[in-house]
Amino acid sequence: MAEKRNAGVGADRMGEVPVFVPGLALAEGFFREEIGPILAAHFPDLSFSAALIGSGSEVLGLDTEMSTDHDWGPRAMLFLPRADLEARGAAIGDTLSRELPSSYRGYPTSFTEPDPADNDTQVLRRVDGGPVNHRVEMFTLGGFFARYMGIRLEEELAPADWLALPHHKLRAISAGRLFRDDLGLEEIRARLAWYPRDVWLYLLASAWTRIGQEEHLMGRAGSAGDEIGSALIGARLARDVMRLAFLMEREYPPYAKWFGTAFAQLRSASRLRPDLEAALHAGSWQERESSLGHCFEALAEMHNALGLTDPLDVEVSPFFDRPFKVIGGDRFAEAIKRSIEDPEVRALARQRLIGSVDLFSDSTDLLESAGLGGVMRALHDGRAASKSEITLRLYDETRLEFHERNRDRSRLRRMLDEFAAQMDPGGIVLDVGCGPGFDTAGLRSRGFTAVGVDLSGPMLRVGHEKYPGPYCRADMRSMPFLRRVAGIWACASMLHLQRREFAEVLAQFARVLRPGGVVSLSVKEGEGAGWDHHFGQELPRWFTYWTDATLDVALAAAHFEIIASSETPGRRQTWLRRLVRLND
């Protein structure tokens, strides 16, 4: 029969109960004194990272003696390159089973098998000899973060991705301890250490919105004789006060068991905690309102101290003509929204402020399941404009100005000639991202059946008027053409794609090109990606920048052979240009 966790670490399994050692200290000592030397002796060429992150009260530094009754003990996590995990993972595990001591600092190093009747719980079990059933768990970095958080490390997190990540999982990554780092785990932890600025502002505004939605209801319920209802609303508001304190101090909250303990460690807790306790123990709605009012005023002062908006009034006041005192959480939410700059987050903030998954749900199943993260991302994706939609809006609204600014194509004449020389006249050529169609017209004048392709309907209407001929409104990420195309001209259009989309579009090009088809493309030189505000703050464009090396690697991976390459100075940045042929 499987032992249950409520047995604790007792004499029946361990003999004399050892002196409690916090789990992080125990894990670090176990790695440095036992695991590390064994790996150095048997696998001296192994590159890996070692840590204790993710699940477990000890990861948060909040474990106590009671924590030792399940999933706790001398343990560590090893992160290996995929090739090493596949080729040597089993051998590493077997070697550690044989070589690790049966106990460390008085604690067994062997665990029971996962108990399927108790959420796969494992507990410590002493063995007198033979191999130990250790908990030195092995992962790839990508595999761990995909399983634990539902994210792909090679992709930049969009605002919707951040909002789908539970607070407690983010804290469990930034907390914990790193013992060795050959593979860059610390860099990943740094990326997840706190929200991007405007996602943070969105969450602050969402939390203030929650207070504004219910702060007057507590008194209303109490005045109607419903003290239980008033107390429940008061408890919800108390939790929102605590959440705002975490957000203002840039600390991720842990899960419910340790929420209050971690709150007590915040700088603001000494001021907020007495009034929170008074509100939670109040015998009447008037007492509750008074105590929470003090909390609201403290939060208002904290908000002003952050300097995110112009100073706002910090005193509670009557809710219209009713006798209930409120701070007006909506005032703070609206002021914070005006400070958001990121176009994607601004678009999200124009909808109802539902916040991150933790703000609108406390379902354990939802918060723990990385597999449901996609559902949460879809919820936000469905409410906000994407990078491509925001960029498209600029081209829709500036179509005439764009045409006038860019109608002189003399600087591209040589490139068009080089591109045309690779194909027989009369073939089908696509001008992908054609805009108002000036290059489409240039290709037609060189004897090709050129079709202008663009996602902007207004741009294509300009093209029909200025340069008559065939056009197609389509997304380059899903092109409606058969494999009959001789060449694709993609001048300054693929620079709006995110890096993962770039590879997807190259695959689309390969699908529609006939064997030996050619592509001419140009992107901006640089590192990273970001918003460009050349047309103003309200009309941004998303640019992804490329180096010679990263561009050539992406083209080779998509089976394109480089025919010619060049760098051309532009008005503000250098352009990287490539003429490539699809390998048969």
C-alpha positions as CSV (number, residue, x, y, z in Angstrom):
1,M,0.0,0.0,0.0
2,A,1.3,3.4,-0.9
3,E,2.3,5.6,2.0
4,K,0.2,8.7,2.4
5,R,1.7,12.2,2.7
6,N,0.2,12.8,6.1
7,A,2.7,10.3,7.6
8,G,5.2,13.1,7.6
9,V,9.0,12.5,7.8
10,G,8.8,10.3,10.8
11,A,10.8,7.5,12.5
12,D,8.9,4.8,10.7
13,R,10.7,5.8,7.5
14,M,13.7,7.6,8.6
15,G,14.8,6.6,12.1
16,E,15.7,9.7,14.0
17,V,14.1,12.8,12.6
18,P,16.9,15.1,11.3
19,V,17.2,18.8,12.2
20,F,15.1,20.8,9.6
21,V,17.1,22.3,6.8
22,P,15.3,24.7,4.3
23,G,14.9,22.9,1.0
24,L,16.8,25.3,-1.1
25,A,19.9,25.1,1.1
26,L,19.5,21.3,1.2
27,A,19.3,21.1,-2.6
28,E,22.3,23.4,-3.2
29,G,24.4,21.4,-0.8
30,F,23.3,18.1,-2.3
31,F,24.3,19.3,-5.8
32,R,27.6,20.8,-4.8
33,E,28.7,18.0,-2.5
34,E,27.3,14.9,-4.2
35,I,25.7,15.4,-7.6
36,G,28.3,17.7,-9.1
37,P,31.3,15.6,-8.2
38,I,29.7,12.4,-9.6
39,L,28.9,14.1,-12.9
40,A,32.4,15.6,-13.1
41,A,33.9,12.1,-12.5
42,H,31.7,10.1,-14.9
43,F,30.7,12.7,-17.5
44,P,33.5,15.3,-17.5
45,D,32.6,16.8,-20.9
46,L,28.9,17.3,-20.1
47,S,27.5,20.8,-20.5
48,F,24.4,21.4,-18.3
49,S,22.6,23.8,-16.1
50,A,21.5,22.8,-12.6
51,A,18.9,24.5,-10.4
52,L,15.8,24.1,-8.3
53,I,12.9,26.1,-9.8
54,G,9.2,25.5,-10.5
55,S,6.9,23.6,-8.1
56,G,7.5,23.3,-4.4
57,S,7.3,25.5,-1.3
58,E,11.0,25.2,-0.8
59,V,11.5,26.9,-4.2
60,L,9.9,30.0,-2.8
61,G,11.9,29.8,0.4
62,L,8.7,29.3,2.4
63,D,8.9,25.6,3.4
64,T,8.6,24.5,7.0
65,E,9.0,21.1,8.7
66,M,5.5,20.2,7.6
67,S,6.6,20.6,4.0
68,T,8.9,17.5,4.4
69,D,5.9,15.2,4.2
70,H,5.7,15.1,0.4
71,D,7.6,16.0,-2.7
72,W,10.4,17.4,-0.6
73,G,14.0,16.3,0.1
74,P,17.5,16.3,-1.3
75,R,16.8,16.9,-5.0
76,A,17.9,18.9,-8.0
77,M,17.0,19.6,-11.7
78,L,19.5,19.1,-14.5
79,F,19.0,20.9,-17.9
80,L,20.8,19.2,-20.8
81,P,21.1,19.8,-24.5
82,R,18.6,17.6,-26.3
83,A,21.2,15.4,-27.9
84,D,22.8,14.7,-24.5
85,L,19.5,14.0,-22.8
86,E,18.5,11.5,-25.5
87,A,21.9,9.8,-25.8
88,R,23.1,9.9,-22.1
89,G,20.1,10.8,-19.9
90,A,19.5,7.2,-18.9
91,A,23.2,6.6,-18.2
92,I,23.3,9.7,-16.1
93,G,20.3,8.7,-14.1
94,D,21.6,5.1,-13.5
95,T,25.0,6.4,-12.4
96,L,23.5,8.8,-9.9
97,S,21.3,5.9,-8.6
98,R,24.4,3.8,-7.9
99,E,26.8,6.5,-6.7
100,L,24.6,8.8,-4.6
101,P,24.7,8.2,-0.8
102,S,21.5,6.8,0.7
103,S,21.2,9.9,2.9
104,Y,22.3,13.5,3.0
105,R,22.3,15.6,6.1
106,G,20.1,13.0,7.8
107,Y,17.5,12.9,5.0
108,P,17.1,9.9,2.7
109,T,18.0,10.5,-0.9
110,S,15.5,7.9,-2.1
111,F,11.9,8.6,-2.9
112,T,8.8,6.3,-3.2
113,E,7.4,5.9,-6.7
114,P,4.8,8.5,-7.7
115,D,1.4,7.6,-6.1
116,P,-1.3,7.8,-8.7
117,A,-4.0,7.9,-6.0
118,D,-2.4,11.1,-4.5
119,N,-1.5,13.3,-7.5
120,D,1.7,11.4,-8.2
121,T,3.1,12.5,-4.8
122,Q,6.5,11.1,-3.8
123,V,7.8,10.9,-0.2
124,L,11.2,10.2,1.3
125,R,12.0,6.6,2.0
126,R,15.2,5.2,3.6
127,V,17.0,2.4,1.8
128,D,19.8,0.4,3.5
129,G,21.7,-0.5,0.3
130,G,21.6,-0.7,-3.4
131,P,20.6,2.0,-5.9
132,V,18.5,5.0,-4.6
133,N,15.3,6.2,-6.4
134,H,16.6,9.8,-6.6
135,R,14.8,12.9,-7.7
136,V,17.6,14.4,-9.9
137,E,15.2,15.2,-12.7
138,M,16.5,15.9,-16.2
139,F,15.0,18.2,-18.9
140,T,15.8,20.2,-21.9
141,L,15.3,23.9,-21.2
142,G,12.7,24.1,-24.0
143,G,10.9,21.0,-22.8
144,F,10.7,22.2,-19.2
145,F,9.3,25.6,-20.0
146,A,6.9,24.2,-22.5
147,R,5.6,21.7,-20.0
148,Y,5.6,23.9,-16.9
149,M,4.5,27.2,-18.5
150,G,3.3,26.5,-22.0
151,I,5.8,28.8,-23.7
152,R,8.3,28.3,-26.5
153,L,11.7,29.8,-25.6
154,E,12.6,30.6,-29.2
155,E,9.6,33.0,-29.5
156,E,9.2,36.4,-28.0
157,L,6.3,36.6,-25.5
158,A,3.5,38.8,-26.9
159,P,1.2,40.7,-24.4
160,A,-1.4,38.0,-24.7
161,D,1.3,35.4,-23.7
162,W,2.2,37.3,-20.6
163,L,-1.4,37.6,-19.6
164,A,-1.9,33.9,-19.9
165,L,0.9,33.1,-17.4
166,P,-0.2,32.6,-13.8
167,H,1.6,34.8,-11.2
168,H,2.7,31.9,-9.1
169,K,4.4,30.1,-12.0
170,L,6.3,33.3,-12.9
171,R,7.4,33.6,-9.2
172,A,8.5,30.0,-9.1
173,I,10.9,30.6,-12.0
174,S,12.3,33.9,-10.7
175,A,12.6,32.4,-7.2
176,G,14.5,29.2,-6.6
177,R,18.2,28.9,-7.0
178,L,20.7,28.3,-9.8
179,F,23.6,26.0,-9.0
180,R,25.4,25.9,-12.4
181,D,24.6,27.4,-15.8
182,D,26.3,26.3,-19.0
183,L,23.2,26.6,-21.1
184,G,21.8,30.1,-20.3
185,L,19.0,29.4,-17.8
186,E,19.8,32.6,-15.9
187,E,19.1,34.6,-19.1
188,I,15.7,32.9,-19.4
189,R,14.9,33.7,-15.7
190,A,15.9,37.3,-16.3
191,R,13.5,37.5,-19.3
192,L,10.7,36.4,-17.1
193,A,11.7,38.4,-14.0
194,W,9.0,41.0,-14.5
195,Y,6.4,42.1,-17.0
196,P,7.2,44.5,-19.9
197,R,6.3,48.0,-18.8
198,D,3.1,48.4,-20.6
199,V,1.8,44.9,-19.7
200,W,2.5,45.9,-16.1
201,L,0.5,49.1,-16.6
202,Y,-2.4,47.1,-18.1
203,L,-2.4,44.9,-15.0
204,L,-2.3,47.8,-12.7
205,A,-5.3,49.4,-14.5
206,S,-7.1,46.0,-14.4
207,A,-6.6,45.7,-10.7
208,W,-7.8,49.2,-10.0
209,T,-10.8,48.4,-12.2
210,R,-11.7,45.5,-10.0
211,I,-11.7,47.8,-6.9
212,G,-13.8,50.4,-8.8
213,Q,-16.4,47.7,-9.7
214,E,-17.1,46.5,-6.2
215,E,-16.0,49.1,-3.6
216,H,-19.5,50.7,-3.3
217,L,-21.2,47.3,-3.3
218,M,-19.8,46.3,0.1
219,G,-21.6,49.1,1.9
220,R,-24.7,48.6,-0.2
221,A,-25.0,45.0,0.8
222,G,-24.4,45.8,4.5
223,S,-26.9,48.7,4.5
224,A,-29.6,46.2,3.2
225,G,-28.9,44.0,6.2
226,D,-26.7,41.5,4.4
227,E,-23.6,41.4,6.5
228,I,-22.5,38.1,5.1
229,G,-22.6,39.4,1.6
230,S,-20.9,42.6,2.6
231,A,-18.1,40.6,4.3
232,L,-17.6,38.4,1.2
233,I,-17.3,41.5,-1.0
234,G,-15.0,43.0,1.6
235,A,-12.8,39.9,1.5
236,R,-12.6,40.1,-2.3
237,L,-11.6,43.8,-2.0
238,A,-9.0,42.9,0.6
239,R,-7.4,40.4,-1.9
240,D,-7.5,43.1,-4.6
241,V,-5.7,45.5,-2.3
242,M,-3.0,42.9,-1.7
243,R,-2.7,42.2,-5.4
244,L,-2.2,45.8,-6.2
245,A,0.5,46.0,-3.5
246,F,2.3,43.1,-5.2
247,L,2.0,44.8,-8.6
248,M,3.2,48.2,-7.3
249,E,6.2,46.6,-5.7
250,R,6.9,44.5,-8.8
251,E,6.6,41.2,-7.0
252,Y,4.8,38.2,-8.4
253,P,2.3,36.8,-5.9
254,P,2.6,33.1,-5.0
255,Y,-0.3,30.7,-5.0
256,A,-3.0,30.9,-2.3
257,K,-1.3,28.9,0.5
258,W,1.6,31.4,0.6
259,F,-0.2,34.6,-0.6
260,G,-0.5,36.2,2.8
261,T,3.0,35.1,3.9
262,A,4.6,36.7,0.9
263,F,2.4,39.8,1.2
264,A,3.8,40.2,4.8
265,Q,7.2,40.6,3.2
266,L,6.3,43.5,1.0
267,R,7.4,47.0,2.0
268,S,3.8,48.3,2.1
269,A,2.6,45.4,4.3
270,S,3.4,47.2,7.6
271,R,1.0,50.0,6.6
272,L,-1.7,47.9,4.9
273,R,-1.8,44.8,7.1
274,P,-3.5,46.3,10.3
275,D,-6.3,47.7,8.3
276,L,-6.7,44.6,6.2
277,E,-7.0,42.4,9.3
278,A,-9.5,44.9,10.8
279,A,-11.6,44.8,7.6
280,L,-11.6,41.0,7.6
281,H,-12.6,40.8,11.2
282,A,-15.1,43.7,11.2
283,G,-18.5,43.1,12.7
284,S,-20.3,45.7,10.6
285,W,-20.1,47.1,7.1
286,Q,-19.3,50.6,8.5
287,E,-16.2,49.3,10.3
288,R,-15.2,47.3,7.2
289,E,-15.6,50.4,5.0
290,S,-13.5,52.5,7.3
291,S,-10.6,50.0,7.3
292,L,-10.6,49.3,3.6
293,G,-10.9,53.0,3.0
294,H,-7.6,53.5,4.8
295,C,-6.1,50.8,2.5
296,F,-7.5,52.5,-0.6
297,E,-5.9,55.8,0.4
298,A,-2.6,54.1,1.1
299,L,-2.7,52.5,-2.4
300,A,-3.5,55.9,-3.9
301,E,-0.5,57.4,-2.3
302,M,1.7,54.5,-3.5
303,H,0.3,55.0,-7.0
304,N,1.3,58.7,-7.0
305,A,4.7,57.8,-5.7
306,L,5.3,55.6,-8.8
307,G,5.0,58.6,-11.0
308,L,3.2,56.8,-13.8
309,T,0.5,59.4,-14.1
310,D,-0.2,62.9,-13.0
311,P,-1.0,62.9,-9.2
312,L,-4.5,61.9,-8.3
313,D,-6.6,62.7,-5.3
314,V,-5.9,60.2,-2.5
315,E,-8.9,60.6,-0.2
316,V,-12.0,58.5,-0.2
317,S,-15.3,60.3,-1.0
318,P,-19.0,59.6,-1.2
319,F,-20.2,57.4,-4.1
320,F,-22.4,59.9,-5.9
321,D,-25.3,60.7,-3.5
322,R,-25.1,57.5,-1.6
323,P,-23.5,57.2,1.9
324,F,-20.7,54.9,0.9
325,K,-17.0,56.0,0.8
326,V,-15.0,55.0,-2.3
327,I,-11.6,55.9,-3.8
328,G,-12.8,55.6,-7.3
329,G,-10.7,52.8,-8.7
330,D,-11.8,53.6,-12.2
331,R,-10.1,57.1,-12.0
332,F,-6.7,55.3,-11.5
333,A,-7.5,52.8,-14.2
334,E,-8.2,55.5,-16.8
335,A,-5.2,57.5,-15.9
336,I,-2.9,54.5,-16.2
337,K,-4.4,53.5,-19.5
338,R,-3.4,56.9,-21.0
339,S,0.2,56.1,-20.1
340,I,0.3,52.9,-22.1
341,E,2.5,53.3,-25.2
342,D,2.8,49.8,-26.8
343,P,0.3,49.6,-29.6
344,E,-0.8,46.0,-28.9
345,V,-1.4,46.7,-25.2
346,R,-3.2,50.0,-26.0
347,A,-5.5,48.0,-28.3
348,L,-6.1,45.5,-25.6
349,A,-6.8,48.3,-23.0
350,R,-9.5,49.8,-25.2
351,Q,-11.5,46.6,-24.4
352,R,-12.8,45.7,-21.0
353,L,-9.9,45.4,-18.5
354,I,-10.1,41.8,-17.5
355,G,-6.3,41.5,-16.6
356,S,-4.3,38.4,-16.5
357,V,-5.7,34.9,-15.9
358,D,-5.2,35.2,-12.1
359,L,-7.4,38.3,-12.0
360,F,-10.5,36.7,-13.5
361,S,-10.1,33.1,-12.2
362,D,-8.9,31.3,-9.1
363,S,-9.6,27.8,-10.5
364,T,-6.7,25.6,-9.6
365,D,-7.2,23.4,-12.6
366,L,-7.0,26.5,-14.9
367,L,-4.0,28.1,-13.2
368,E,-2.0,24.8,-13.0
369,S,-2.6,23.5,-16.5
370,A,0.0,24.7,-19.0
371,G,-2.1,23.1,-21.7
372,L,-4.9,25.6,-21.1
373,G,-2.5,28.5,-21.6
374,G,-3.5,28.5,-25.3
375,V,-7.1,29.0,-24.4
376,M,-6.1,32.0,-22.3
377,R,-4.0,33.5,-25.0
378,A,-6.8,33.0,-27.5
379,L,-9.1,34.9,-25.1
380,H,-6.8,38.0,-25.2
381,D,-5.9,37.5,-28.9
382,G,-9.6,37.7,-29.8
383,R,-9.9,41.0,-28.0
384,A,-6.8,42.8,-29.2
385,A,-5.2,43.7,-32.5
386,S,-2.1,41.8,-33.5
387,K,1.1,43.4,-34.7
388,S,0.1,42.7,-38.3
389,E,-3.3,44.3,-37.8
390,I,-1.8,47.4,-36.2
391,T,0.7,47.7,-39.0
392,L,-1.9,47.2,-41.7
393,R,-4.0,50.0,-40.2
394,L,-1.1,52.4,-41.0
395,Y,-1.0,51.4,-44.6
396,D,-4.7,51.6,-44.9
397,E,-4.8,55.1,-43.6
398,T,-1.7,56.5,-45.3
399,R,-2.2,55.0,-48.7
400,L,-2.1,58.2,-50.7
401,E,0.7,59.8,-48.6
402,F,2.6,56.5,-49.0
403,H,2.2,56.5,-52.7
404,E,3.4,60.1,-53.1
405,R,6.4,59.5,-50.8
406,N,7.6,56.3,-52.6
407,R,6.5,56.8,-56.2
408,D,10.1,57.4,-57.4
409,R,11.4,53.9,-58.0
410,S,14.6,54.8,-59.9
411,R,16.8,53.5,-57.1
412,L,15.3,50.1,-57.6
413,R,15.7,49.9,-61.4
414,R,18.9,47.9,-61.3
415,M,17.4,45.4,-58.8
416,L,14.3,44.9,-60.9
417,D,16.5,44.3,-64.0
418,E,18.6,41.7,-62.1
419,F,15.5,40.0,-60.9
420,A,13.9,40.0,-64.4
421,A,17.1,38.6,-65.9
422,Q,16.6,35.4,-64.0
423,M,13.3,34.5,-65.7
424,D,11.9,34.1,-69.2
425,P,9.5,36.9,-70.2
426,G,5.9,36.2,-70.0
427,G,6.0,34.2,-66.8
428,I,3.8,34.8,-63.8
429,V,5.5,37.0,-61.2
430,L,4.0,38.0,-57.8
431,D,4.7,41.4,-56.2
432,V,4.1,40.4,-52.6
433,G,3.4,43.4,-50.4
434,C,2.9,45.5,-53.5
435,G,1.3,48.5,-51.8
436,P,-0.1,50.8,-54.4
437,G,1.5,48.7,-57.2
438,F,4.4,50.8,-58.5
439,D,6.8,47.8,-58.7
440,T,3.9,45.6,-60.1
441,A,3.7,48.1,-63.0
442,G,7.5,48.0,-63.4
443,L,7.4,44.2,-63.7
444,R,4.6,44.4,-66.3
445,S,6.7,46.8,-68.3
446,R,9.5,44.2,-68.4
447,G,7.2,41.6,-70.1
448,F,5.9,39.6,-67.1
449,T,2.4,38.7,-66.1
450,A,2.7,40.5,-62.8
451,V,0.1,40.2,-60.0
452,G,0.1,42.6,-57.1
453,V,-0.5,41.0,-53.8
454,D,-1.3,42.9,-50.6
455,L,-3.4,42.7,-47.5
456,S,-4.4,46.3,-47.6
457,G,-7.6,46.8,-49.6
458,P,-7.2,50.6,-49.7
459,M,-3.6,50.3,-51.0
460,L,-4.9,47.9,-53.8
461,R,-7.6,50.4,-54.7
462,V,-4.9,53.0,-55.3
463,G,-3.1,50.4,-57.4
464,H,-6.2,49.7,-59.6
465,E,-6.5,53.5,-60.2
466,K,-2.9,54.3,-60.8
467,Y,-1.5,51.1,-62.4
468,P,-4.4,49.1,-63.9
469,G,-3.9,45.3,-64.0
470,P,-4.5,42.2,-61.9
471,Y,-4.3,42.5,-58.1
472,C,-5.1,40.1,-55.3
473,R,-6.0,40.9,-51.7
474,A,-4.2,38.2,-49.8
475,D,-2.0,37.5,-46.8
476,M,1.5,36.4,-47.6
477,R,1.3,33.9,-44.7
478,S,-1.3,32.0,-46.6
479,M,-1.2,32.7,-50.3
480,P,-3.9,31.4,-52.7
481,F,-1.7,30.5,-55.6
482,L,-0.7,27.2,-57.3
483,R,2.8,26.1,-58.1
484,R,3.1,28.0,-61.4
485,V,4.9,31.2,-60.2
486,A,8.3,32.0,-61.9
487,G,9.3,34.7,-59.4
488,I,8.4,36.6,-56.3
489,W,9.3,40.3,-55.7
490,A,9.1,41.1,-52.0
491,C,10.5,44.6,-51.6
492,A,10.3,46.0,-48.1
493,S,7.3,43.8,-47.2
494,M,8.8,40.9,-45.2
495,L,10.3,43.2,-42.6
496,H,6.9,43.4,-40.9
497,L,6.9,39.7,-40.1
498,Q,7.8,38.3,-36.8
499,R,10.8,36.0,-37.0
500,R,8.8,32.8,-36.8
501,E,6.5,34.1,-39.5
502,F,9.4,34.8,-41.8
503,A,10.1,31.1,-42.0
504,E,6.4,30.4,-42.5
505,V,6.3,32.8,-45.4
506,L,9.4,31.4,-47.0
507,A,7.6,28.0,-46.9
508,Q,4.6,29.6,-48.7
509,F,7.0,31.0,-51.3
510,A,8.5,27.6,-51.9
511,R,5.0,26.1,-52.2
512,V,3.9,28.4,-55.0
513,L,7.1,28.7,-56.9
514,R,7.8,26.4,-59.8
515,P,11.1,24.5,-59.7
516,G,14.0,26.9,-59.9
517,G,11.8,29.9,-59.1
518,V,13.5,33.1,-57.8
519,V,12.8,35.5,-55.0
520,S,14.0,39.1,-54.5
521,L,13.5,40.4,-51.0
522,S,14.8,43.3,-48.8
523,V,14.7,43.8,-45.1
524,K,16.2,46.4,-42.7
525,E,19.5,45.7,-41.0
526,G,19.7,45.6,-37.3
527,E,19.1,43.6,-34.1
528,G,15.9,42.6,-32.5
529,A,12.4,43.9,-33.3
530,G,10.2,46.8,-32.3
531,W,7.6,49.5,-33.2
532,D,8.5,52.3,-35.6
533,H,6.6,55.6,-35.1
534,H,7.8,57.4,-38.2
535,F,4.2,58.2,-39.1
536,G,3.3,59.2,-35.6
537,Q,2.5,57.6,-32.2
538,E,-1.0,56.6,-33.3
539,L,0.2,54.9,-36.5
540,P,3.0,52.5,-35.6
541,R,4.6,49.8,-37.7
542,W,6.2,46.6,-36.5
543,F,9.7,46.0,-37.8
544,T,11.9,42.9,-37.4
545,Y,15.5,43.6,-38.1
546,W,18.1,41.2,-39.6
547,T,21.8,40.8,-39.8
548,D,23.6,39.3,-42.8
549,A,24.2,36.1,-40.9
550,T,20.7,35.6,-39.5
551,L,19.1,36.4,-42.8
552,D,21.3,34.0,-44.7
553,V,20.7,31.2,-42.2
554,A,16.9,31.7,-42.5
555,L,17.1,31.5,-46.3
556,A,19.3,28.4,-46.3
557,A,16.9,26.6,-43.8
558,A,14.1,27.2,-46.2
559,H,16.1,25.7,-49.1
560,F,16.9,28.9,-51.0
561,E,20.2,29.4,-52.7
562,I,21.7,33.0,-52.7
563,I,22.4,34.3,-56.2
564,A,23.3,37.8,-55.2
565,S,23.4,39.9,-52.1
566,S,23.9,43.6,-51.3
567,E,23.7,46.3,-48.6
568,T,22.1,49.6,-49.6
569,P,22.0,52.7,-47.4
570,G,18.5,54.0,-46.9
571,R,17.0,57.2,-45.6
572,R,17.3,56.0,-42.0
573,Q,18.8,52.5,-42.1
574,T,20.7,50.1,-44.2
575,W,18.7,47.7,-46.4
576,L,19.8,44.0,-46.8
577,R,18.8,42.7,-50.2
578,R,18.9,39.1,-51.4
579,L,18.2,37.5,-54.8
580,V,17.7,33.8,-54.2
581,R,16.7,30.6,-56.1
582,L,14.6,27.8,-54.8
583,N,16.6,24.6,-54.8
584,D,15.0,21.7,-56.7
